[in-house]
Amino acid sequence: MIVAYWIDSNNTARKAAFDLRLPLFIVCFVLGIVFLLIVPLYLNNLRTASTAVQERIEQGATQAENQLQGQYDQLAGLSQNPQQLQQLDQQLLQVDRALETGEFQGRPLSPQQRTQLQEAKTRLQTLRQLAQNPQAIDTRLQELQTQLRSQKLEREQQARTEVLRQGLRIGLSSLLLAIAYLSIGWFGTRSLGKKASRAA
């Protein structure tokens, strides 16, 4: 609309009945102020969201470490309890028998059940090996804890990078729009003021 008024101002043959330029420049001022106020509000919201994401990452990591510690305690108890080791051996024998015969509790195994039994066998064998070697349990626990901590640090870094990228993108866009609108409003009202003073 401003460009249209500028083009029309060169046409001195006719004059508009009502000049909309002043309300347009005021709207530009208002929009400039709005976009200027959006920048700190958006950055504050982004900071709050980032804090919430960091807390969720921290809670997830703590929960995973607690589960890991629980599994470690279970394995440590298993390695010290011969009766539980015997039960583990019996479970392994049942799984082996079912895989060899292709039947479980008198029914033929489906391909899906066979896959599940293979996975169960692998888990039970790993448990048996760890239970027989308590030092391996400690080593495995330390490895998994280190892995969890590095994953947590990586997630935190990704979250910080994403927050920074969004903050820069939206913040700069809003700032540039604010500067553009304020400039249009300022120069427009200034030029109208000069024309009005010349006419007087």
trRosetta pair geometry for C-beta under 8 A, 3 or more apart (Angstrom, degrees):
i j d omega theta_ij theta_ji phi_ij phi_ji
1 4 5.5 -51 -149 34 34 115
1 5 6.5 35 152 -18 65 102
1 20 6.8 -68 167 104 130 128
1 24 5.8 -149 97 -112 128 147
2 5 5.7 -52 -152 35 34 111
2 6 6.4 36 149 -21 65 104
2 21 7.0 90 -117 -127 75 88
2 24 6.1 -180 -70 136 90 146
2 184 6.9 -120 -50 -165 171 118
2 188 6.8 -84 -130 -104 130 131
3 6 5.4 -52 -148 34 35 114
3 7 6.4 35 152 -18 67 102
4 7 5.8 -52 -148 37 32 109
4 8 6.1 29 153 -17 65 110
5 8 5.5 -57 -142 42 31 111
5 9 6.2 42 154 -34 65 100
5 20 7.4 -142 -77 64 132 88
5 21 5.4 136 -175 -78 170 108
6 9 5.7 -44 -149 21 30 115
6 10 7.7 34 151 -20 55 95
7 10 6.2 -53 -171 23 37 110
7 11 7.6 27 139 -11 64 103
8 11 5.5 -56 -160 35 48 110
8 16 7.1 47 143 -43 143 113
11 14 6.5 -9 132 41 108 78
16 19 6.0 123 83 -81 121 58
16 20 7.8 -74 142 0 154 83
19 22 6.5 65 115 0 102 95
20 23 5.7 -58 -165 47 64 108
20 24 5.7 68 139 -28 84 107
21 24 5.5 -60 -148 38 33 114
21 25 6.2 31 158 -19 69 105
21 188 6.5 -152 173 -178 100 114
21 192 6.2 172 112 -83 124 129
22 25 5.8 -54 -145 36 30 109
22 26 6.5 32 154 -19 63 105
22 189 7.1 76 -131 -108 71 81
22 192 6.0 145 -82 -177 86 170
23 26 5.5 -54 -147 37 35 114
23 27 6.3 39 153 -21 67 102
24 27 5.6 -51 -149 34 32 112
24 28 6.5 37 149 -21 64 103
24 188 7.2 -99 97 168 94 160
25 28 5.3 -47 -150 32 36 117
25 29 6.7 43 149 -21 63 98
25 184 6.9 -148 -125 133 71 79
25 185 4.8 124 -178 -135 73 60
25 188 3.7 -156 -104 100 123 131
25 189 4.8 162 142 -53 146 82
25 192 7.1 -137 1 -4 159 137
26 29 5.5 -47 -153 31 36 115
26 30 6.5 35 149 -18 65 103
26 185 7.0 99 -90 -139 16 111
26 189 7.8 85 -63 -75 64 121
27 30 5.6 -53 -149 37 34 112
27 31 6.2 33 153 -18 67 105
27 185 8.0 -158 70 -94 42 110
28 31 5.8 -53 -144 39 30 109
28 32 6.2 35 154 -23 64 106
28 181 4.7 -168 -172 -169 74 78
28 182 7.4 173 143 -77 89 20
28 184 4.4 -106 -167 91 152 109
28 185 3.7 -172 96 -62 104 91
28 188 6.8 92 43 24 149 143
29 32 5.6 -57 -151 34 28 114
29 33 6.5 25 154 -16 64 105
29 181 7.2 179 -76 145 15 94
29 182 6.6 65 -123 -118 54 59
29 185 3.7 148 -59 -167 74 160
29 186 7.6 112 -92 -50 94 61
29 189 7.7 17 -51 -24 126 135
30 33 5.9 -56 -151 37 31 109
30 34 6.3 33 150 -21 65 106
31 34 5.5 -52 -146 35 34 114
31 35 6.3 29 157 -15 67 105
31 177 7.7 -86 148 153 101 102
31 181 4.4 -122 93 -153 101 156
32 35 6.1 -57 -147 39 28 106
32 36 6.2 30 152 -21 63 109
32 177 7.7 -162 -113 131 56 67
32 178 4.9 95 -163 -161 64 59
32 179 7.5 127 -143 -46 106 8
32 180 7.6 -158 -101 73 97 50
32 181 3.4 -162 -66 96 84 103
32 182 3.4 141 -172 -54 155 75
32 183 7.9 157 -106 6 142 53
32 184 7.9 -177 -56 43 124 88
32 185 6.0 -115 -1 9 137 133
33 36 5.5 -56 -147 37 31 115
33 37 6.3 28 155 -17 66 106
33 178 7.5 102 -67 -143 13 101
33 182 7.5 104 -49 -83 59 103
34 37 5.9 -59 -150 38 28 107
34 38 6.4 37 150 -31 64 103
34 178 7.9 -158 70 -102 51 91
35 38 5.4 -43 -146 23 36 119
35 39 7.4 50 154 -32 59 90
35 174 4.9 -172 -174 -170 86 77
35 175 7.5 -180 143 -77 102 18
35 177 4.5 -128 -152 97 161 106
35 178 3.8 -157 96 -69 107 82
35 181 6.4 124 20 23 133 136
36 39 6.3 -40 -167 9 35 113
36 174 7.6 163 -81 149 23 96
36 175 7.4 68 -111 -117 61 55
36 178 4.0 117 -61 -146 76 146
36 182 7.4 46 -45 -46 127 131
37 40 7.0 -59 -164 39 44 95
37 41 6.3 36 148 -13 72 118
38 41 5.6 -70 -148 48 34 112
38 42 5.5 34 160 -24 75 112
38 174 4.8 -128 87 -152 115 143
38 178 7.9 -165 36 -60 98 117
39 42 6.1 -58 -144 36 21 107
39 43 6.4 17 159 -15 60 110
39 171 5.3 78 -145 -144 91 76
39 174 4.8 -179 -72 99 81 129
39 175 5.6 58 -88 -65 141 84
39 178 7.3 -63 -27 -17 119 146
40 43 5.6 -56 -143 40 34 111
40 44 6.2 37 156 -22 67 105
41 44 5.8 -56 -150 35 29 111
41 45 6.5 27 153 -16 64 106
42 45 5.7 -54 -148 38 33 110
42 46 6.1 34 152 -21 66 107
42 167 7.7 157 125 -127 99 65
42 170 5.6 -127 158 125 151 128
42 171 6.6 -167 87 -80 124 72
42 174 6.8 158 12 -13 147 159
43 46 5.5 -51 -145 37 32 115
43 47 6.4 38 152 -23 63 103
43 167 5.8 68 -116 -143 82 106
43 171 6.0 47 -67 -90 105 121
44 47 5.6 -50 -149 32 32 113
44 48 6.6 32 151 -18 63 103
45 48 5.6 -53 -150 35 33 112
45 49 6.3 32 152 -17 67 106
46 49 5.7 -53 -145 39 32 110
46 50 6.2 36 153 -23 64 106
46 163 5.8 135 170 -158 104 91
46 166 6.3 -175 -129 100 130 114
46 167 5.2 158 127 -83 166 95
46 170 7.9 169 -61 56 138 135
47 50 5.6 -53 -146 35 29 114
47 51 6.5 33 153 -21 63 103
47 163 7.9 94 -90 -174 40 132
48 51 5.8 -52 -152 32 31 112
48 52 6.6 31 150 -18 64 105
49 52 5.6 -54 -151 35 34 113
49 53 6.4 35 151 -20 67 104
49 163 7.4 174 89 -111 98 108
50 53 5.7 -52 -148 36 33 111
50 54 6.3 34 153 -20 65 105
50 159 6.6 136 -145 153 78 103
50 160 7.2 73 -156 -102 123 54
50 163 4.3 36 -92 -104 123 154
51 54 5.7 -54 -149 36 31 112
51 55 6.4 33 152 -20 64 105
52 55 5.7 -54 -150 35 31 112
52 56 6.5 32 151 -20 64 104
53 56 5.7 -52 -149 35 33 112
53 57 6.4 34 152 -19 65 104
53 159 4.8 179 128 -151 133 137
53 163 7.8 -165 42 -58 144 119
54 57 5.7 -53 -149 35 33 112
54 58 6.3 34 151 -20 65 106
54 156 6.3 56 -123 -127 85 94
54 159 6.5 177 -71 106 69 151
55 58 5.5 -54 -148 37 32 113
55 59 6.2 32 154 -19 66 105
56 59 5.7 -53 -145 37 31 110
56 60 6.2 33 155 -20 64 107
57 60 5.8 -55 -148 37 29 112
57 61 6.3 27 155 -18 64 108
57 152 6.2 128 163 -152 101 79
57 155 5.0 178 -133 112 127 125
57 156 5.7 164 120 -73 161 78
57 159 6.7 -120 -38 -18 144 150
58 61 5.9 -57 -148 37 28 109
58 62 6.3 28 154 -18 64 107
58 152 7.6 77 -98 -160 44 122
59 62 5.7 -55 -147 37 30 110
59 63 6.2 31 155 -20 65 107
60 63 5.7 -56 -147 37 29 111
60 64 6.3 28 155 -18 64 107
60 152 7.9 174 86 -107 94 94
61 64 5.7 -53 -146 37 31 110
61 65 6.3 30 154 -18 64 106
61 148 6.2 132 -150 163 85 101
61 149 7.4 82 -162 -100 128 47
61 151 7.7 173 -105 87 101 93
61 152 4.1 36 -97 -98 142 131
62 65 5.8 -56 -148 37 30 110
62 66 6.3 32 153 -21 65 105
63 66 5.7 -53 -149 34 31 112
63 67 6.5 31 153 -18 64 104
64 67 5.7 -53 -150 36 32 112
64 68 6.3 35 151 -21 64 107
64 148 5.4 -177 113 -138 126 130
65 68 5.5 -53 -147 37 33 115
65 69 6.2 35 153 -21 66 104
65 145 6.7 61 -125 -123 96 85
65 148 6.0 159 -74 124 82 159
66 69 5.6 -52 -147 36 31 111
66 70 6.4 36 151 -22 63 104
67 70 5.5 -53 -151 34 32 114
67 71 6.5 31 152 -17 65 103
68 71 5.8 -53 -150 36 32 109
68 72 6.3 35 149 -21 64 105
68 141 6.9 132 159 -142 105 79
68 144 5.6 -174 -144 121 136 130
68 145 6.7 165 122 -75 153 74
68 148 6.9 -112 -26 -38 155 151
69 72 5.4 -51 -147 35 33 115
69 73 6.4 36 152 -20 65 102
69 141 7.9 73 -100 -151 52 119
70 73 5.7 -51 -148 34 31 110
70 74 6.4 33 151 -20 63 105
71 74 5.5 -52 -149 35 33 115
71 75 6.3 33 152 -18 66 104
72 75 5.7 -55 -149 38 31 109
72 76 6.2 32 152 -20 66 106
72 137 6.4 126 -147 170 80 104
72 141 4.8 51 -105 -101 133 129
73 76 5.6 -52 -144 36 31 112
73 77 6.3 32 154 -18 64 105
74 77 5.8 -56 -151 38 29 110
74 78 6.3 33 150 -24 64 107
75 78 5.3 -52 -146 34 33 116
75 79 6.4 33 155 -22 66 102
75 127 7.0 -140 -113 -145 95 77
75 130 5.5 -39 -159 125 131 124
75 131 6.2 -133 -163 -82 77 73
75 137 5.1 176 121 -129 130 129
76 79 5.9 -51 -150 31 31 110
76 80 6.8 14 155 -6 61 110
76 134 6.9 66 -124 -135 73 101
76 137 6.3 158 -74 136 73 158
77 80 6.1 -70 -151 44 32 101
77 81 6.0 13 158 -11 70 120
77 84 7.4 46 127 29 85 165
78 81 6.1 -70 -137 43 27 101
78 84 5.1 -115 -133 115 70 134
78 85 6.6 119 172 -69 79 72
78 88 7.1 67 -166 -43 121 142
78 127 7.0 -48 133 178 165 101
78 131 4.6 -76 118 -114 108 120
79 85 7.7 67 -120 -73 30 115
79 130 7.5 -96 -68 127 115 67
79 131 4.4 -169 -84 -159 73 63
79 132 7.2 -155 -127 -53 95 15
79 134 5.1 142 142 -79 163 91
79 137 6.8 -110 -30 -28 146 147
81 84 4.1 50 100 15 117 112
81 85 6.7 167 94 -15 63 84
82 85 5.4 -54 -148 36 37 116
82 86 6.3 42 153 -24 68 102
83 86 5.7 -52 -153 31 32 113
83 87 6.7 34 148 -18 63 102
84 87 5.5 -49 -150 34 38 114
84 88 6.4 44 149 -22 66 102
85 88 5.5 -51 -151 33 34 116
85 89 6.6 37 149 -20 64 102
85 128 7.7 100 -149 -129 82 76
85 131 6.0 175 -104 140 98 141
86 89 5.6 -50 -151 33 34 113
86 90 6.6 36 149 -20 64 103
87 90 5.6 -53 -150 34 34 113
87 91 6.5 37 151 -20 65 102
88 91 5.7 -51 -151 33 32 112
88 92 6.5 35 150 -19 64 104
88 124 6.4 168 -169 -162 87 95
88 127 6.2 -134 -147 110 135 120
88 128 5.7 167 141 -85 129 89
88 131 7.0 124 42 21 171 163
89 92 5.6 -53 -151 35 33 114
89 93 6.5 35 151 -20 65 104
89 128 7.2 97 -78 -115 67 127
90 93 5.6 -52 -149 34 33 113
90 94 6.5 36 152 -20 65 103
91 94 5.7 -53 -150 34 33 112
91 95 6.4 31 154 -17 65 106
91 124 5.8 -148 107 -128 113 143
92 95 5.8 -57 -149 37 31 110
92 96 6.2 32 153 -19 66 108
92 121 6.9 93 -138 -137 73 75
92 124 5.0 -178 -83 134 87 135
92 125 6.9 102 -120 -71 124 69
92 128 6.7 10 -57 -49 146 144
93 96 5.7 -54 -145 38 31 113
93 97 6.2 32 155 -21 65 107
94 97 5.7 -54 -146 36 28 112
94 98 6.3 28 155 -19 64 106
95 98 5.8 -55 -148 36 30 110
95 99 6.4 27 155 -17 65 107
95 117 5.5 169 -155 -169 92 94
95 120 5.7 -150 -118 101 141 111
95 121 4.7 180 136 -82 140 91
95 124 6.6 160 14 24 153 153
96 99 5.9 -59 -149 38 29 109
96 100 6.2 26 155 -19 66 109
96 121 7.0 108 -67 -120 66 126
97 100 5.8 -57 -146 37 29 110
97 101 6.1 8 164 -1 67 112
98 101 6.5 -63 -137 48 25 96
98 102 7.9 128 170 -52 53 3
98 103 6.7 -114 -143 85 66 40
98 104 4.4 30 -140 -87 124 89
98 109 6.7 105 166 -64 96 132
98 117 5.8 -126 99 -141 124 152
99 102 7.7 24 -175 -72 25 44
99 109 7.9 3 -105 -13 44 169
99 114 7.0 104 -122 -145 78 81
99 117 5.7 -176 -71 125 96 132
99 118 7.1 102 -109 -76 132 71
99 121 7.0 -7 -35 -52 146 148
102 108 6.1 -5 140 -145 93 78
102 109 5.4 -127 -172 26 55 104
102 114 7.8 -15 -132 -92 68 116
103 106 6.4 -2 171 -136 122 11
103 107 6.3 155 -156 74 82 28
103 108 5.6 -52 -99 -96 76 42
103 109 6.5 -145 -93 -23 21 84
104 107 6.2 -31 67 62 66 82
104 109 5.7 76 -5 -78 103 93
104 113 6.7 -130 16 161 141 136
104 117 7.4 -157 -69 -78 138 139
109 113 4.5 -137 -159 90 85 119
109 114 4.9 104 140 -62 129 84
109 117 7.1 -50 -140 -2 143 142
110 113 4.7 94 50 7 76 102
110 114 7.0 -136 93 -7 40 86
111 114 5.5 -52 -148 34 33 115
111 115 6.5 36 153 -20 65 103
112 115 5.7 -52 -152 34 32 112
112 116 6.5 32 150 -17 65 105
113 116 5.5 -53 -147 38 35 112
113 117 6.2 35 153 -20 67 105
114 117 5.8 -55 -148 37 30 111
114 118 6.5 34 151 -22 63 103
115 118 5.7 -51 -150 32 32 113
115 119 6.6 30 152 -16 64 104
116 119 5.8 -54 -151 37 33 110
116 120 6.3 34 151 -20 66 106
117 120 5.4 -51 -144 37 34 113
117 121 6.2 40 153 -24 65 102
118 121 5.7 -52 -150 32 30 114
118 122 6.6 32 151 -19 63 103
119 122 5.7 -52 -152 33 34 112
119 123 6.5 33 151 -18 65 105
120 123 5.7 -55 -150 37 33 112
120 124 6.2 31 154 -18 67 108
121 124 5.8 -56 -144 39 30 110
121 125 6.2 30 156 -20 65 107
122 125 5.9 -56 -147 36 28 110
122 126 6.4 29 154 -19 63 106
123 126 5.8 -57 -151 35 30 111
123 127 6.4 31 151 -19 64 106
124 127 5.5 -52 -149 36 33 114
124 128 6.3 36 152 -22 65 105
125 128 5.5 -51 -147 34 32 113
125 129 6.4 32 154 -18 65 104
126 129 5.8 -54 -148 36 31 110
126 130 6.3 25 156 -14 65 109
127 130 5.9 -61 -146 41 28 107
127 131 6.0 28 156 -21 66 111
128 131 5.7 -56 -143 37 27 111
128 132 6.4 24 157 -18 62 108
129 132 6.0 -60 -151 35 28 108
129 133 6.6 -16 162 18 64 110
129 136 7.1 -62 137 101 87 160
130 133 6.4 -82 -144 57 29 82
130 136 5.5 -132 -125 101 64 113
130 137 5.1 96 -178 -79 99 83
130 140 6.6 -49 -120 14 122 154
131 137 7.9 61 -83 -63 33 123
133 136 3.9 51 107 5 115 117
133 137 7.2 166 100 -18 66 78
134 137 5.3 -45 -157 24 44 117
134 138 6.9 42 150 -16 69 98
135 138 5.7 -51 -155 35 39 111
135 139 6.4 37 149 -18 68 106
136 139 5.6 -53 -145 39 35 112
136 140 6.0 35 156 -20 67 107
137 140 5.9 -57 -146 39 27 109
137 141 6.2 31 154 -23 63 107
138 141 5.7 -54 -147 34 29 114
138 142 6.5 27 155 -17 64 105
139 142 5.9 -57 -153 36 30 109
139 143 6.4 32 150 -20 65 106
140 143 5.6 -52 -148 35 34 114
140 144 6.3 28 156 -15 67 107
141 144 6.0 -59 -147 40 28 106
141 145 6.2 29 155 -19 65 108
142 145 5.7 -54 -144 37 30 112
142 146 6.3 32 156 -19 64 106
143 146 5.9 -59 -153 36 27 110
143 147 6.3 28 151 -20 64 109
144 147 5.4 -52 -146 37 34 115
144 148 6.3 37 154 -21 66 103
145 148 5.7 -51 -147 35 31 111
145 149 6.4 29 155 -17 64 106
146 149 5.9 -56 -148 37 30 110
146 150 6.4 26 156 -16 65 106
147 150 6.0 -57 -147 38 29 107
147 151 6.4 29 154 -18 64 107
148 151 5.7 -57 -149 37 30 111
148 152 6.3 33 152 -22 65 106
149 152 5.5 -51 -148 34 33 114
149 153 6.4 33 153 -17 65 103
150 153 5.7 -51 -147 37 34 111
150 154 6.2 37 152 -22 65 106
151 154 5.6 -54 -147 36 32 114
151 155 6.3 32 154 -19 66 104
152 155 5.9 -54 -148 36 30 109
152 156 6.4 29 153 -18 64 107
153 156 5.7 -55 -147 37 31 112
153 157 6.3 32 154 -20 65 106
154 157 5.7 -55 -149 35 30 112
154 158 6.4 31 153 -19 64 105
155 158 5.7 -53 -148 36 32 112
155 159 6.3 33 153 -20 65 105
156 159 5.7 -54 -148 36 31 112
156 160 6.4 30 153 -18 65 105
157 160 5.8 -54 -147 37 31 110
157 161 6.3 31 154 -20 65 107
158 161 5.7 -55 -146 37 30 111
158 162 6.2 29 156 -19 65 108
159 162 5.8 -56 -147 37 29 111
159 163 6.3 30 154 -19 64 107
160 163 5.8 -55 -148 37 31 111
160 164 6.3 30 155 -19 65 107
161 164 5.8 -57 -149 37 29 111
161 165 6.2 30 154 -20 65 107
162 165 5.7 -53 -145 36 30 111
162 166 6.3 25 158 -13 65 107
163 166 6.0 -58 -146 41 28 106
163 167 6.0 30 156 -22 64 111
164 167 5.7 -56 -143 37 27 113
164 168 6.3 25 159 -17 64 107
165 168 6.1 -58 -149 37 26 107
165 169 6.2 22 157 -17 64 111
166 169 5.8 -58 -143 39 30 109
166 170 5.9 10 169 -2 69 112
167 170 6.7 -62 -136 47 21 95
167 171 5.3 17 168 -16 62 124
168 171 6.0 -58 -127 45 18 109
168 172 5.8 14 172 -14 60 114
169 172 6.5 -64 -147 38 16 102
169 173 6.4 13 157 -16 58 113
170 173 5.7 -57 -145 38 30 113
170 174 6.2 26 159 -16 66 108
171 174 6.1 -59 -148 39 26 107
171 175 6.2 25 155 -19 63 111
172 175 5.5 -56 -143 39 31 113
172 176 6.1 31 158 -19 66 106
173 176 6.0 -56 -148 37 27 108
173 177 6.4 25 155 -16 63 107
174 177 5.7 -55 -147 39 31 111
174 178 6.2 35 153 -22 65 105
175 178 5.6 -52 -148 34 30 113
175 179 6.4 30 154 -18 64 104
176 179 5.7 -51 -147 35 32 111
176 180 6.3 32 154 -19 65 106
177 180 5.6 -54 -146 37 32 111
177 181 6.2 25 159 -13 67 108
178 181 6.1 -59 -144 41 27 104
178 182 6.0 22 160 -14 65 113
179 182 6.0 -60 -142 42 25 107
179 183 6.0 28 158 -23 63 110
180 183 5.9 -58 -148 35 25 111
180 184 6.5 24 156 -18 63 105
181 184 5.8 -53 -147 35 32 110
181 185 6.3 29 155 -16 65 108
182 185 5.7 -56 -146 41 31 111
182 186 5.9 31 157 -20 67 110
183 186 5.8 -56 -141 38 27 109
183 187 6.1 13 167 -6 66 110
184 187 6.5 -61 -139 45 22 98
184 188 5.7 23 162 -21 61 119
185 188 5.9 -62 -141 39 21 112
185 189 6.2 12 167 -11 62 109
186 189 6.5 -63 -147 39 22 99
186 190 6.1 21 156 -19 61 114
187 190 5.5 -58 -145 39 31 116
187 191 6.2 29 158 -19 67 105
188 191 6.0 -56 -147 35 27 105
188 192 6.4 24 155 -15 63 107
189 192 5.6 -53 -146 39 34 112
189 193 6.2 40 152 -24 66 105
190 193 5.6 -54 -150 34 30 113
190 194 6.6 30 152 -19 64 102
191 194 5.7 -49 -149 34 35 112
191 195 6.5 35 153 -18 65 104
192 195 5.7 -54 -148 37 33 111
192 196 6.2 33 153 -20 66 106
193 196 5.7 -55 -146 36 30 111
193 197 6.4 28 155 -18 65 106
194 197 5.8 -56 -148 37 31 108
194 198 6.4 31 153 -19 65 105
195 198 5.7 -53 -148 36 32 111
195 199 6.3 32 154 -20 65 106
196 199 5.7 -52 -147 35 32 111
196 200 6.5 30 154 -19 64 104
197 200 5.8 -52 -147 35 33 109
